[in-house]
Amino acid sequence: MKIRNLSKLALAVAISSSVVLEGCKKYDDDITRLEQSIEQNTSDIAALKTQLQSLAANMVVQSVTSVTGGFDIVFKKPDGSTVNYSIRNGATGATGATGAQGPAGAAGSPGTQWRINPTTNFWESSTNGTTWTASNVKATGANGADGKNGATPEIKPEGGKQYWFINGVNTGVLAYPGEITVVNVEGGYNVVFTDSKGAPSDTIFIGKEKNAITSIALLPNFIENNTPVLTFPRIVASSSTHGTTLMQGAGLITYKLNPFGVNPNFYDIEGLVSQTATNAPVFRSSGDNLAQFSINTINKTFSEVTIAATPQANNLFPANSSANKLHLALRVLNKKANQADGSTGEKQSRVVSEYNLAKEEIVYINEVTIERHEKTTDGKIIVPQTNFQAIGASPNYFTNANASINTIIGDQGASNGIFTGVSTGTLNAKTKANFTLNIYENAERELPAAQRPNLSSYSYKGAIDLNKELKGFFVRNFTTPQLISMDDNGLSGYVLKFTKVSPYGTGGNDYADDIKLDNGKISVAERTPGFYNTAAAVGNRTPVVKVDMYAPNGTTLLATRFVKIELVNTPVTPVSINGTASFNMTAVGTTTPLNVSFQEPSTFDAAYNRLGMNQTTFNTNYPTSSYSTSSITKDGAAYSGVGAAAITVTPIAAAIPNSNNFEITLGNQVLPGTYVITGKYTSSNPANPEVNVKITLTVTANNIQSLTKQVTFWDNTQSFGIINGINIGGNNWQLDADLWNYWTKTPATPVAGAANTTFEFSISGISGITVVNGNSNNAQIQLDETIQAARNKINGDEVNVTITTKLNGATYKTTTFPVKFKNPVQPLVIKERTAANWGKVQLIDKEVTSDNTSKLDLRRAVQVLDFNGGKIFDFVSPNFVTTNSLLTQYSVGYVGGTETAATLTNVTVEGVYAGLISNHNGLTPLTLVNASASYANNQAVWTNNGANIQQTITIVYKVTVTNKFNDGISDAKASECVGYIYVPVVKNSGI
């Protein structure tokens, strides 16, 4: 048998070994088991230990039997029944997989063979199996002397632990060879758990059955001023009439019995003994007369007893004004005491607990109520901890009594707690019902399935028993006011009676006949026998049941409540109709309504079949007026088109033999996309399910115009449009462009009847760059070079232009395309230093001896072109080219003149540097003495009035040529207007 309820049986399977030791009995065969490896998970051991402790606290051990591979324990319950537990060693593990074959070993050398010579009886050896050599060892000899007695193992305690001893010597080996060791000791068994390292747990004692109780101790439910108090509740009419008892309760008292393990059949609860004194009397055991309390034993175990003690007279408890107090003790009779200790006589067989203070708990009738309830994990009754709307106002004394006051049902406002009615307005004001009945699942009986529609879910549950749902509660004011269960505090036995409230008024509570009430069980009544009460779930019907609580005598009324009941319907599984429609946009929208195509199994005909109807009965139960469109989506997003963008769906109840359908009309601004139209038919008969409709409408836009790039105005990869500007008149060049230079419409002429396609250009977010006439054929983009933000885009980053495509005036889509503004004046060019370009490629020191100078015309080194390659300023042998019209429209500065008198004015000396160089970044200029470099009359001039030039030096000239779109200073691309001319000065070899 496997272990039940012990760590999911897992621990017993894993146990390596176990042994039962009876006292000091020797077990020689257990020695070998001391060597076994224990590999049990520590948490499993802890779990088994905890569970065994729990068993030991509630049961006793009847027997422990050692068996092969483990042991069996028989536990005995307080009712005399037994439970068997078996613990066995773990099973042998499964054989592992065969390992891979190892490599072949080298051949071994010949071994030595041995044999016994049958003639001489001496051992002989041979290395070849042929030649044998005799030894001096004889194979057989005479019988030896008797051996000494073997050692006897014992188990003895040392240092609080059990060890194996051999011949009185401690081996150091713990006597816990397995996961569990059970040792039989006086009064029961000691159980020790051992982990895989051999470390033992604390000892758990499992008691055997005992014969007699020796002492009793109270387990108090209530303590006042550090003193245990026995409480006895009693419900009275009011604070002024304590003598009028409406319901006498019982004190629920629990005592601990010592020792543990006394068989409940071996003792009787005789009753309570009492003393009236100022202080509690000392403990005593006697056969004194019992107090006037009737005793009902609720629970008897091996360790505890719980009683319900009910006072049999009103004068048992001294008045509050009296100095004396009532003290009570429990007396039990040990029925086998004389057999246990050999004594005789009545008094020796009785045991009495200590005396404890006893008090009445007076409960006024207006502190009593009826509530819905929950049970905690330990079985205690509490009011629900969820928000629950009550019927009627909460009484004042409950305001601070409990956080869940909303669980109170009905109206308890009468001063004495007794009343007969509650107003319709009060009931109707409560929007939450106390209980909900489903017209199908809580019907008074389960009808044939044919009577039910195709429900989305169904499980017959029958009536709700208010006797089980409602419990009595009272307010306890010991410390903080609380709602306390009557059942758990000595006031059980009350009687609940139920009546339906008769119809009255015109509110939603006129439907008492919608429910069946049978001894507190409520269900949905069949108003028409054999049919479900489907009408009950329509119109917010809320029947009401009056609940009266009586004392156990059945005549003394203690409290009244009203229960509001909601009647609901289970949704019927809907029927679905799915269809499709399509439309290609035109200039005018639909001229003839679209029809919908339906596909099996979601056609109208299929719906008729599922509903058990034909087309005629369908149209009767689901007229076209009952259809409504719930929602329309376009490409997955909600759609709410109106006017020219509206979609209208109209159901058509066609005459036989034509099938029902829908007509769809579209305005001319219903754009291309996938539209999902959902709607439903709703029958006036609640038994009929909804008929859901789903229509997928596909709108296309064939034959509309689109845009194609005109590649002439784009870069080589057609990645962006290029804007070099235009002359807007009077030699005024602006960075403007006609946006239709970049695109052409395809087809050039709109297709007749197709949706009217228009394109609009726009730009935003950049100061100084605008689009004008964006929705016309004259759309232009313009850059205002007087605004710095716009100037920064010249020869800079791309600018995105938005194109909005509209169909019949409605925005269909938006796209963007990039453009780049290019300065119409190309960056300044410094020509290569060649004789063909410069005429003279260097200066010669003291070339003109009369003034020690050397000169070179720098104009020939400078070239300025526009975006078309037009020459603005250049030398083309034999003359200079200066195009005044270009100079003017681009506002080019610092160059000009005529072919014979060209000018280059903005030239400065940057410095003179040693050596022949072509880049002076990071170099330090020379300090000239008696020599100078200058620029005059378009010429580079070197003058030497005494310096000794021994090597080549270089004069660096900075040239700046500006234009309308680049000032060479602050603009983003200022460097494009600046160039450096490197003019060498060489030594005059003739000097």
VOPA-203253 format. One line per field, with one value per residue (C-alpha): x, y, z. Coordinates in steps of 0.02 Angstrom, whole numbers, plus 50000, padded with zeros to 5 digits. Example, Ala and Ser with C-alpha at 12.3 -4.5 7.8 and 13.67 -1.06 7.14 Angstrom:
<tormis>
east 50615_50684 $
north 49775_49947 $
up 50390_50357 $
</tormis>
This chain:
<tormis>
east 50000_50066_50066_49910_49913_50101_50191_50099_50171_50339_50438_50400_50458_50625_50663_50826_50795_50691_50690_50581_50677_50584_50669_50849_50822_50976_50963_51124_51060_51031_51218_51245_51108_51209_51326_51191_51192_51044_51008_50838_50786_50786_50623_50533_50594_50530_50361_50343_50394_50262_50126_50172_50163_49990_49934_50007_49909_49742_49763_49852_49956_49874_50021_50186_50241_50412_50394_50512_50572_50493_50354_50165_50082_49900_49827_49667_49541_49434_49281_49372_49404_49581_49690_49836_49996_50133_50310_50424_50601_50622_50612_50767_50802_50785_50936_51040_51073_51216_51375_51475_51600_51777_51932_52012_52150_52326_52360_52412_52565_52538_52476_52518_52400_52371_52306_52298_52395_52266_52400_52504_52370_52502_52473_52567_52598_52629_52662_52627_52497_52618_52757_52698_52804_52754_52745_52765_52585_52467_52286_52204_52246_52183_52028_52071_52020_51850_51843_51808_51631_51579_51544_51365_51302_51192_51103_51137_51105_51250_51243_51057_51080_51069_51232_51283_51396_51499_51561_51517_51621_51536_51565_51522_51389_51218_51079_50973_51010_50866_50750_50640_50679_50541_50586_50458_50461_50344_50177_50209_50344_50488_50510_50671_50701_50878_50942_51066_51213_51156_51096_50942_50790_50707_50614_50428_50326_50174_50069_49983_49808_49789_49659_49633_49636_49747_49715_49607_49651_49537_49572_49493_49392_49385_49504_49458_49595_49712_49584_49496_49307_49171_49030_48848_48744_48561_48446_48328_48192_48278_48402_48265_48198_48348_48234_48134_48231_48190_48325_48444_48613_48748_48927_49046_49193_49348_49465_49635_49653_49812_49892_49869_49793_49652_49522_49363_49264_49359_49290_49121_49081_48980_48950_49002_49029_49008_49064_49001_49140_49237_49388_49404_49417_49573_49581_49492_49430_49272_49098_49009_48838_48837_48783_48618_48685_48633_48785_48796_48963_49007_49176_49282_49459_49616_49673_49524_49341_49216_49049_48895_48835_48661_48603_48442_48393_48401_48470_48630_48733_48750_48689_48816_48800_48852_49032_49021_49052_49008_49154_49137_49244_49224_49211_49246_49230_49372_49279_49439_49538_49532_49600_49744_49812_49732_49630_49447_49308_49206_49308_49472_49395_49344_49448_49395_49474_49523_49380_49356_49252_49082_48976_48818_48828_48667_48612_48471_48345_48387_48565_48510_48507_48502_48645_48717_48874_49040_49149_49332_49459_49438_49248_49202_49048_49074_48980_49038_49194_49137_49037_48853_48710_48578_48391_48339_48440_48572_48524_48627_48703_48781_48861_49028_49002_49078_49165_49049_48889_48825_48793_48642_48481_48324_48272_48301_48248_48111_48157_48117_48181_48008_47907_47800_47839_47957_47911_47913_48023_48154_48160_48165_48304_48422_48498_48589_48492_48532_48513_48505_48400_48427_48262_48338_48471_48369_48200_48089_48124_48228_48119_48158_48298_48173_48096_48261_48334_48512_48592_48772_48795_48684_48701_48547_48573_48397_48339_48445_48423_48408_48426_48606_48640_48572_48632_48597_48719_48726_48828_48963_49025_49164_49296_49263_49085_49079_48950_48967_48895_48758_48799_48982_48945_48814_48656_48624_48458_48361_48228_48213_48043_48010_47861_47841_47794_47623_47619_47590_47614_47668_47856_47971_47923_47752_47809_47797_47723_47883_47969_47930_47965_47978_48039_48168_48217_48189_48177_48099_47917_47829_47691_47632_47655_47781_47861_48007_47959_48050_47950_48021_48189_48109_48060_48175_48065_48131_48025_48049_48053_48023_48138_48091_48208_48128_48199_48211_48033_47975_47860_47973_48018_48196_48228_48154_48240_48187_48279_48276_48290_48346_48285_48405_48414_48559_48608_48551_48688_48671_48649_48768_48744_48903_48915_49025_49003_49121_49122_49241_49238_49154_49132_48955_48953_48827_48689_48610_48615_48738_48676_48767_48830_48815_48918_48872_48855_48812_48669_48493_48432_48555_48492_48312_48363_48458_48312_48185_48094_48055_48073_47896_47910_48083_48015_47878_47996_48135_48055_48170_48135_48222_48388_48518_48696_48811_48976_49077_49265_49385_49546_49525_49488_49318_49230_49099_49076_48932_48862_48956_49061_48911_48878_48695_48641_48457_48386_48265_48128_48105_47950_47966_48047_48176_48291_48311_48460_48534_48552_48707_48722_48885_48921_49053_49179_49181_49365_49456_49481_49406_49250_49173_48991_48917_48736_48600_48418_48335_48172_48035_48027_48168_48176_48238_48424_48500_48545_48714_48758_48932_48961_49135_49134_49284_49300_49429_49486_49531_49572_49614_49761_49931_50096_50253_50424_50495_50675_50751_50725_50786_50960_51046_50970_50799_50809_50766_50712_50839_50792_50916_50788_50715_50731_50569_50606_50723_50876_50805_50851_50751_50762_50585_50521_50366_50319_50238_50411_50443_50285_50166_49992_49961_49851_49863_49674_49555_49457_49273_49165_49314_49334_49396_49579_49664_49835_49884_50062_50105_50251_50261_50384_50520_50521_50548_50502_50322_50211_50093_49945_49972_49805_49824_49925_50034_50095_50263_50387_50477_50627_50647_50836_50813_50765_50914_50822_50781_50960_51027_50939_51033_51158_51102_50978_50828_50659_50503_50354_50186_50070_49889_49790_49603_49465_49304_49369_49404_49581_49635_49817_49965_50144_50303_50449_50616_50691_50859_50889_51050_51144_51141_51320_51443_51578_51727_51862_52050_52128_52276_52445_52498_52567_52412_52301_52404_52521_52658_52672_52788_52868_53056_53145_53202_53143_53131_53293_53234_53113_53160_52983_52901_52717_52586_52406_52291_52133_52187_52185_52001_51846_51661_51525_51338_51239_51228_51415_51391_51547_51519_51705_51846_52002_51990_52144_52171_52036_51939_51755_51640_51454_51368_51192_51241_51339_51182_51048_51153_51219_51398_51520_51707_51728_51676_51737_51756_51858_51997_51972_51916_51926_51958_51944_51921_52097_52203_52372_52347_52534_52705_52768_52931_52943_52830_52662_52482_52400_52444_52330_52429_52584_52665_52694_52865_52909_52973_53113_53152_53028_52839_52695_52546_52402_52377_52294_52237_52417_52513_52666_52829_52952_53125_53228_53369_53311_53421_53310_53403_53252_53077_52941_52751_52633_52454_52316_52135_52003_51816_51681_51503_51331_51149_51130_51298_51381_51543_51532_51377_51291_51300_51403_51511_51668_51604_51636_51816_51975_52163_52294_52469_52600_52782_52930_53093_53274_53340_53482_53550_53594 $
north 50000_50172_50316_50423_50609_50611_50732_50665_50490_50550_50536_50353_50307_50395_50320_50224_50116_50106_50004_49981_49957_49874_49938_49876_49720_49679_49680_49609_49613_49801_49836_49823_49950_50080_50090_50130_50303_50415_50543_50610_50791_50887_50977_50810_50755_50917_50894_50716_50771_50908_50790_50656_50786_50833_50652_50629_50781_50709_50521_50390_50243_50075_49976_49985_49830_49802_49722_49680_49840_49960_49966_49987_50108_50091_50256_50262_50404_50471_50380_50213_50190_50156_50218_50117_50195_50096_50160_50061_50076_50159_50049_50003_50131_50090_50018_50153_50158_50053_50156_50170_50032_50075_50055_49883_49855_49796_49610_49556_49453_49268_49247_49116_48967_48872_48698_48570_48412_48274_48155_48263_48393_48532_48691_48693_48839_48853_48998_48898_48772_48628_48633_48635_48680_48619_48740_48703_48754_48613_48639_48548_48538_48479_48558_48714_48757_48834_49022_49154_49218_49362_49537_49583_49754_49861_50028_50144_50330_50449_50638_50636_50529_50343_50255_50078_49996_49836_49746_49901_50018_50163_50143_50325_50268_50345_50218_50304_50205_50270_50417_50360_50265_50214_50166_50087_50179_50188_50261_50268_50283_50402_50441_50516_50576_50570_50672_50618_50671_50567_50717_50668_50778_50815_50666_50659_50566_50469_50424_50259_50248_50298_50244_50397_50587_50662_50849_50970_51146_51278_51341_51515_51598_51765_51852_52003_52094_51946_51829_51692_51714_51588_51678_51625_51727_51769_51872_51988_52108_52270_52348_52375_52197_52083_51963_51927_51795_51781_51651_51566_51528_51406_51434_51349_51291_51193_51103_51024_50847_50777_50662_50652_50491_50449_50350_50457_50301_50290_50452_50540_50725_50738_50924_51087_51117_51292_51404_51580_51680_51840_51750_51586_51436_51330_51174_51023_50852_50789_50722_50881_50915_50978_51156_51188_51178_51056_50988_50942_50868_50939_50857_50728_50686_50609_50784_50902_50910_51046_51065_51174_51220_51295_51377_51299_51447_51637_51664_51565_51721_51846_52022_52149_52238_52081_52062_51875_51802_51635_51517_51355_51201_51048_50876_50716_50534_50414_50252_50147_50241_50101_49981_50096_50130_49994_50115_50100_50218_50349_50505_50437_50415_50598_50746_50930_51076_51240_51359_51502_51660_51641_51786_51812_51902_52001_52029_52151_52103_52255_52193_52036_52025_51904_51911_51824_51735_51662_51533_51554_51417_51355_51345_51505_51600_51782_51913_51927_52032_52092_52250_52204_52327_52308_52330_52467_52583_52514_52531_52654_52526_52441_52599_52564_52380_52305_52360_52249_52331_52334_52148_52181_52132_52234_52365_52342_52515_52474_52508_52332_52251_52182_52247_52184_52282_52391_52523_52496_52649_52580_52416_52496_52615_52468_52432_52276_52119_52005_51847_51811_51674_51617_51575_51417_51360_51400_51346_51250_51095_51050_51046_50950_51025_51062_51195_51291_51397_51372_51447_51507_51404_51296_51196_51158_51210_51211_51310_51419_51368_51526_51419_51388_51563_51662_51654_51743_51875_51991_52142_52109_52262_52186_52299_52359_52325_52178_52072_51899_51734_51667_51488_51501_51586_51479_51546_51410_51323_51476_51450_51545_51561_51628_51709_51795_51977_52004_52115_52296_52463_52479_52460_52318_52216_52159_51989_51870_51737_51734_51632_51471_51469_51298_51298_51431_51363_51490_51450_51524_51471_51406_51532_51423_51241_51151_51311_51416_51584_51684_51841_51849_51910_52055_52218_52215_52103_52088_51979_51998_51866_51909_51816_51800_51729_51644_51575_51383_51377_51434_51571_51708_51826_51893_51982_52015_52044_52066_51980_52061_51938_51974_51866_51850_51762_51665_51740_51634_51579_51703_51656_51735_51794_51841_51920_52021_52166_52267_52436_52533_52719_52834_53020_53008_52858_52717_52750_52581_52503_52361_52185_52072_51898_51771_51613_51450_51414_51596_51631_51685_51509_51433_51555_51502_51320_51353_51453_51322_51449_51481_51646_51701_51663_51742_51903_51899_51870_51979_52122_52240_52371_52260_52272_52399_52430_52420_52477_52506_52492_52539_52442_52395_52570_52642_52730_52866_52939_53061_53155_53111_52987_52895_52708_52659_52479_52436_52261_52194_52070_51997_51906_51720_51649_51788_51783_51918_52033_52203_52357_52464_52641_52740_52925_52976_53010_52831_52799_52639_52514_52363_52403_52284_52320_52234_52238_52127_52080_52077_51982_52044_51867_51849_51663_51700_51733_51883_51864_51943_52015_52044_52118_52144_52284_52310_52481_52504_52653_52591_52713_52858_52970_52950_53047_53000_53084_53197_53141_53298_53393_53257_53203_53060_52929_53012_53026_53211_53357_53495_53680_53803_53942_54050_54228_54309_54464_54612_54503_54452_54271_54182_54004_53964_53815_53758_53598_53523_53520_53369_53270_53225_53150_52973_52958_53136_53144_53075_52919_52958_52916_52879_52966_53144_53148_53307_53340_53474_53526_53596_53622_53667_53693_53795_53984_54069_53919_53914_53836_53950_53897_53721_53654_53723_53688_53838_53769_53844_53823_53983_54021_54192_54219_54363_54239_54149_53985_53973_54024_53881_53757_53818_53682_53599_53468_53404_53488_53377_53432_53351_53292_53264_53156_53183_53082_53177_53307_53186_53155_52984_52981_53094_53067_53170_53195_53281_53430_53517_53703_53729_53894_53943_54006_53864_53866_53978_53887_53921_53859_53743_53835_53810_53926_53899_53953_54082_54142_54158_54021_54103_54264_54290_54380_54553_54515_54703_54775_54953_54930_54754_54687_54541_54537_54405_54433_54340_54366_54223_54104_54136_54057_54087_53983_53963_53798_53782_53807_53985_54089_54230_54273_54179_54199_54116_54159_54286_54382_54389_54339_54442_54409_54562_54490_54343_54456_54559_54424_54326_54486_54422_54532_54574_54524_54615_54737_54705_54592_54717_54785_54640_54669_54556_54661_54561_54489_54491_54422_54277_54260_54211_54035_53944_53819_53776_53736_53703_53705_53821_53751_53738_53827_53980_54126_54205_54374_54479_54606_54724_54627_54626_54537_54638_54643_54792_54823_54641_54582_54488_54594_54537_54673_54637_54783_54687_54516_54371_54239_54073_53957_53960_54040_54045_54193_54142_54255_54240_54277_54304_54311_54325_54308_54339_54172_54164_54309_54213_54255_54198_54080_53894_53867_54025_53926_53900_54086_54084_54020_54023_54058_53991_54096_54036_54159_54086_54144_54251_54147_54296_54394 $
up 50000_49957_50080_50069_50103_50133_50016_49864_49896_49832_49992_50025_49850_49881_50052_50048_50199_50358_50516_50670_50830_50971_51131_51138_51030_50925_50735_50664_50486_50497_50512_50325_50297_50394_50244_50116_50032_50073_49937_49990_49963_50127_50087_50064_50235_50311_50227_50291_50464_50465_50404_50530_50668_50606_50611_50784_50845_50791_50802_50904_50847_50867_50799_50705_50610_50531_50361_50219_50138_50266_50396_50418_50540_50594_50657_50759_50744_50888_50818_50832_50646_50587_50445_50376_50310_50225_50196_50082_50017_49849_49695_49597_49464_49279_49191_49107_48922_48856_48836_48676_48642_48694_48584_48571_48699_48658_48665_48840_48882_48927_49105_49236_49249_49411_49447_49586_49551_49577_49640_49757_49802_49780_49678_49511_49391_49204_49082_48924_48979_48940_49068_49251_49403_49576_49723_49908_49944_49975_49918_50063_50247_50416_50500_50601_50780_50820_50791_50925_50957_50843_50907_50957_50896_51010_50998_51145_51176_51193_51193_51154_50997_50959_50906_50858_50990_50958_51113_51213_51103_51013_50826_50793_50671_50703_50725_50590_50434_50330_50306_50449_50608_50729_50908_51023_51190_51337_51287_51100_50969_50936_50751_50682_50504_50433_50288_50155_50264_50412_50514_50617_50645_50811_50880_50845_50974_50913_51062_51092_51159_51344_51472_51583_51584_51719_51693_51593_51532_51455_51278_51296_51159_51249_51369_51475_51571_51541_51619_51520_51520_51477_51384_51373_51248_51276_51164_51259_51207_51257_51378_51506_51501_51529_51617_51460_51366_51181_51144_51264_51187_51238_51290_51168_51271_51219_51339_51313_51382_51458_51419_51233_51168_51288_51193_51181_51228_51393_51468_51486_51500_51659_51657_51737_51922_51988_52130_52165_52243_52228_52156_52064_52181_52177_52070_52143_52089_52170_52141_52192_52121_51943_51896_51807_51629_51496_51406_51223_51173_51003_50978_51070_51013_51088_51139_51150_51193_51143_51230_51212_51386_51398_51562_51629_51738_51724_51898_51877_51846_51990_51959_51899_52067_52163_52218_52189_52018_51942_51909_51813_51787_51677_51758_51664_51717_51676_51645_51649_51779_51908_51778_51738_51912_52016_52123_52160_52211_52123_52162_52101_51927_51905_51847_51857_51765_51845_51879_51757_51764_51677_51611_51512_51343_51328_51147_51114_50981_50877_50869_50777_50588_50442_50316_50166_50223_50173_50258_50296_50262_50441_50423_50516_50458_50408_50308_50126_50101_49929_49898_49903_49889_50022_50012_50131_50243_50359_50544_50643_50759_50609_50540_50624_50658_50503_50344_50243_50302_50122_50138_50249_50163_50181_50308_50495_50548_50672_50853_50907_50747_50705_50558_50417_50260_50162_50035_49847_49827_49946_49851_49680_49734_49754_49585_49640_49676_49823_49719_49533_49454_49274_49190_49116_49238_49394_49327_49449_49345_49194_49038_48878_48773_48635_48750_48757_48617_48561_48717_48721_48880_48988_49149_49252_49433_49502_49653_49766_49948_50052_50209_50157_50092_50240_50419_50581_50646_50795_50847_50977_51070_51175_51097_50919_50861_50742_50655_50732_50673_50786_50732_50783_50950_51037_50957_50830_50811_50755_50622_50457_50376_50203_50116_49948_49959_49880_49726_49761_49674_49494_49514_49464_49618_49562_49504_49651_49537_49434_49569_49659_49847_49930_50111_50072_49901_49763_49578_49421_49412_49258_49234_49091_49140_49031_48966_49024_49097_48962_48995_49172_49107_49014_49095_49247_49354_49531_49647_49835_49973_50155_50277_50462_50593_50744_50904_50911_50979_50807_50876_50947_50804_50812_50645_50473_50306_50125_49982_49811_49667_49489_49344_49197_49031_48954_48788_48643_48524_48382_48200_48075_47896_47802_47631_47513_47392_47282_47195_47084_47120_46995_46987_47056_47177_47159_47035_47068_47243_47266_47308_47428_47385_47526_47548_47632_47773_47811_47691_47730_47687_47810_47943_47911_47938_48099_48167_48116_48008_47827_47739_47783_47969_47972_47900_48031_48177_48105_48009_47916_48048_48176_48082_48136_48079_48230_48157_47999_47991_47851_47842_48025_48092_48139_47995_48015_47842_47817_47670_47511_47612_47685_47667_47684_47713_47689_47723_47593_47637_47464_47408_47375_47269_47283_47433_47562_47534_47573_47464_47487_47423_47422_47408_47281_47421_47487_47455_47406_47548_47635_47735_47861_47899_48052_48104_48176_48171_48343_48366_48481_48549_48678_48643_48468_48451_48370_48187_48160_47991_47924_47751_47680_47552_47438_47355_47217_47113_46941_46799_46914_46868_46949_46943_46847_46868_46733_46750_46672_46834_46951_47001_46910_47026_47027_47216_47230_47124_47088_47102_47023_47012_46874_46811_46863_46756_46754_46779_46949_46982_47119_47185_47130_47030_46941_47035_46881_46801_46912_46876_46737_46751_46690_46590_46533_46503_46638_46594_46566_46718_46830_46996_46974_47028_47088_47161_47286_47332_47503_47620_47804_47943_47855_47868_47700_47591_47530_47398_47304_47198_47261_47199_47022_46867_46913_47078_47125_47265_47316_47426_47505_47514_47637_47774_47849_47884_47700_47646_47754_47641_47486_47439_47601_47660_47565_47585_47578_47474_47513_47374_47425_47305_47310_47231_47200_47322_47465_47521_47458_47507_47544_47489_47495_47379_47417_47328_47347_47319_47220_47210_47025_47046_47058_47193_47155_47052_47068_46908_46905_46904_46725_46594_46488_46631_46722_46585_46716_46846_46975_47036_47023_47163_47105_46931_46890_46951_46940_47086_47146_47106_47020_46966_46914_46850_46973_46868_46755_46905_46947_46865_46906_46818_46836_46852_46663_46643_46585_46608_46730_46747_46659_46550_46381_46283_46222_46317_46481_46481_46594_46565_46634_46623_46733_46849_46870_46892_47016_47101_47087_47182_47169_46988_46830_46700_46516_46405_46405_46579_46690_46877_47030_47184_47346_47361_47518_47567_47688_47722_47656_47694_47671_47530_47385_47463_47409_47582_47724_47861_48021_47951_48027_47906_47886_47960_47817_47836_47692_47584_47557_47468_47405_47280_47166_46999_46984_47010_47142_47185_47270_47325_47397_47458_47540_47593_47543_47461_47456_47431_47359_47462_47432_47443_47488_47421_47481_47349_47389_47255_47326_47249_47290_47378_47470_47559_47589_47775_47871_47751_47779_47623_47637_47596_47419_47385_47447_47362_47397_47263_47301_47208_47220_47231_47168_47186_47046_46977_46879_47035 $
</tormis>
